Amino acid sequence: MVDERSPEQPENAARILFVCYANHCRSPMMELLLRDALDSSGGAAGLLVSSAGTHAQPGMPAHPYVVRALAEHGVDATGWGATRLDPALVDASDLVLTAAAEQREEVVALSPEAAGRTFTLLDFSAWLQAAPATGPSEPTVPALLGRATAGRERHPDHRERDLPDPMGRSLRHFRRCRRRVEAALVPFVGR
């Protein structure tokens, strides 16, 4: 769901787009958990966070287990609705993070010029964690891309790639997915 601009968000805010298959499980978790982390850290003003699915049914609510797993973390997913990925969403995004390598390939197929700013969440997070410590930094897209590039240079062969899809599995798997997403988002807002 594309985030509407609020009065606190500048017109030139950077956009982060999370992508998974149906925008029903993983990408809503990524979107809502990053929004919550940014709100908690006070770093949300310069970023607009949204998500979409390569095969989403527009308006479909988050999976009930996503709603429950997020509620256990204090994040409200009620009222959230899915968005189908299209080239305009990709082109409007400054950073695209996907749940799996397959979705990264689909994003780049939709918009080849997005290749240099589209990564899997787990790879991007690992590169952020591998970056040399430089002290606190603002969670801006240029800062994140710079840190990820530095981390990738230190560990170029890292390929964790895919966040396992919990769809069709028990609540325990959705909770595990939430924990993986939370851990992957830590370097976005501070170590």
Secondary structure by P-SEA (a helix, b strand, c coil): ccccccccccccbbbbbbbcccccccaaaaaaaaaaaaaaaccccccccccccccccccccccaaaaaaaaaacccccccbbbbbcaaaaaaccbbbbccaaaaaaaaaaccccccccccaaaaaaaaaaccccccccccaaaaaaaaaaaaaaccccccccccccccccaaaaaaaaaaaaaaacccccc
